[in-house]
């Protein structure tokens, strides 16, 4: 029951986060809510086991929410559905290999790279302002490479920042992160 409550809170907060990135109430913010819901719903891994188990469903929904965030203002509903199905499967397989950063790392990197492949100019222009930006920076053949570079930079920043914070907490007496072998 606690896991269900956590999923509801996380999902609703994520909707506000994704829709709020437009900083206005327009068609693009409504579309952000729709693609976020569809991707998270499509990520739930019922089709893998043939029955509803809450742990895979929870992890699939979280993977879908993470996967859609980089591309929320740039893809349509159909693409969002396939993002969810593909992202749920990719993150589930990463979890089977006991990969440490399963949902956030793998889902975030796949979502960031896939944004460069599947971004749509008309969806980006739903707010009436992004069309100018698109002509300057987006919609070119180099975009997937730029997205790969962005994913690697995000991974490096997160890894190094986490490592530094971990090391700092480990230096504080009484807050050691690693127990001493006795």
C-alpha positions in Angstrom: 0.0 0.0 0.0 2.9 2.4 0.8 4.4 1.7 -2.6 1.1 2.5 -4.4 0.8 5.8 -2.4 4.4 6.6 -3.4 3.7 5.9 -7.0 0.6 8.2 -7.0 2.6 11.0 -5.3 5.6 10.7 -7.7 3.4 10.5 -10.8 1.3 13.5 -9.9 4.4 15.5 -9.0 6.0 14.5 -12.3 3.0 15.7 -14.2 3.3 19.1 -12.6 7.1 19.2 -13.3 6.8 18.2 -17.0 3.8 20.5 -17.7 5.4 23.3 -15.7 8.5 23.4 -17.9 6.5 25.4 -20.4 6.0 28.2 -17.8 2.6 28.9 -19.1 -0.8 27.3 -19.6 -1.1 26.6 -23.3 -1.6 23.6 -25.6 2.1 22.6 -25.1 1.6 22.2 -21.4 -1.5 20.1 -21.9 0.4 18.0 -24.4 3.2 17.6 -21.9 0.7 16.1 -19.4 -0.7 13.8 -22.1 2.6 12.4 -23.3 3.9 12.0 -19.8 0.8 9.9 -18.8 0.9 7.9 -21.9 4.6 7.1 -21.7 4.4 6.1 -18.0 1.4 4.0 -18.6 2.9 2.2 -21.6 6.1 1.5 -19.6 4.3 -0.8 -17.1 5.6 -4.3 -17.8 2.4 -6.4 -17.8 3.2 -7.8 -21.3 6.4 -9.3 -20.0 5.0 -11.5 -17.2 1.3 -11.8 -18.3 0.0 -10.7 -14.9 0.0 -7.6 -12.9 2.7 -7.6 -10.3 3.2 -4.3 -8.5 7.0 -4.2 -8.4 7.5 -4.4 -12.2 4.6 -2.1 -12.7 6.0 0.5 -10.3 9.5 0.3 -11.8 8.0 0.5 -15.4 6.0 3.6 -14.5 9.0 5.3 -13.0 11.1 4.4 -16.0 8.5 5.9 -18.3 8.4 9.1 -16.3 12.2 9.4 -16.4 12.4 8.5 -20.1 9.8 11.1 -21.2 11.1 14.0 -19.3 13.9 15.1 -21.8 11.5 14.9 -24.8 8.2 16.1 -23.2 7.9 19.2 -25.4 9.1 17.7 -28.6 7.3 14.4 -29.3 3.7 13.5 -30.1 1.4 11.0 -28.5 2.2 8.1 -30.8 5.9 8.5 -30.3 5.3 8.8 -26.5 3.6 5.4 -26.5 6.5 3.7 -28.2 8.9 5.6 -25.9 7.1 4.0 -23.0 7.1 0.4 -24.3 10.7 0.6 -25.5 11.9 2.4 -22.3 10.1 -0.1 -20.1 11.7 -3.0 -21.8 15.2 -1.5 -21.9 15.1 -0.5 -18.2 13.7 -3.9 -17.2 16.5 -5.7 -19.0 19.1 -3.4 -17.4 17.5 -4.3 -14.0 18.0 -8.0 -14.8 21.7 -7.5 -15.4 21.9 -5.9 -12.0 22.9 -2.6 -13.5 23.1 -0.1 -10.6 21.7 3.0 -12.3 18.8 1.2 -14.0 15.9 3.6 -14.1 17.5 7.0 -13.8 20.7 6.5 -15.7 19.5 4.2 -18.5 16.1 5.8 -18.8 17.5 9.3 -18.8 20.2 8.5 -21.4 17.8 6.6 -23.7 15.2 9.4 -23.4 17.8 12.1 -24.1 19.3 10.3 -27.2 15.8 9.3 -28.5 14.7 13.0 -28.3 17.3 13.8 -31.0 16.0 11.1 -33.2 12.2 11.6 -32.8 11.7 15.3 -32.0 8.9 16.9 -34.1 9.0 20.5 -35.3 5.3 20.9 -35.1 5.1 19.7 -31.5 8.0 22.0 -30.5 6.0 24.9 -32.0 2.8 24.3 -30.0 3.6 27.2 -27.7 4.1 29.6 -30.6 7.7 30.5 -29.4 9.8 27.5 -29.9 9.6 27.5 -33.7 12.2 30.3 -33.8 14.5 28.3 -31.6 14.0 25.2 -33.7 15.2 27.0 -36.8 18.4 28.1 -35.0 19.4 24.9 -33.2 17.1 21.9 -33.9 16.0 19.8 -36.8 19.4 19.1 -38.3 21.4 15.9 -39.0 23.7 16.5 -36.1 21.0 16.6 -33.5 21.4 12.9 -32.4 25.1 13.4 -31.9 24.4 16.5 -29.9 22.0 14.5 -27.7 24.6 11.7 -27.2 27.1 14.4 -26.1 24.4 15.9 -23.8 23.7 12.5 -22.2 27.4 11.8 -21.6 27.8 15.3 -20.1 24.8 14.8 -17.8 26.1 11.4 -16.7 29.6 12.7 -16.0 28.2 15.7 -14.0 25.9 13.5 -12.0 28.5 10.8 -11.3 31.2 13.3 -10.2 28.8 15.4 -8.2 27.4 12.3 -6.4 30.9 11.0 -5.7 32.0 14.4 -4.2 29.0 14.6 -2.0 29.4 11.0 -0.9 33.1 11.7 0.0 32.1 14.8 1.9 29.4 13.0 3.9 31.9 10.2 4.6 34.3 12.8 6.2 31.8 13.9 8.8 32.1 12.0 12.1 29.0 10.0 12.8 27.8 10.2 9.2 30.2 7.8 7.6 28.7 6.2 4.6 30.8 3.1 4.7 31.1 1.0 7.9 34.5 0.0 9.1 35.4 -3.7 9.0 36.1 -4.9 12.6 
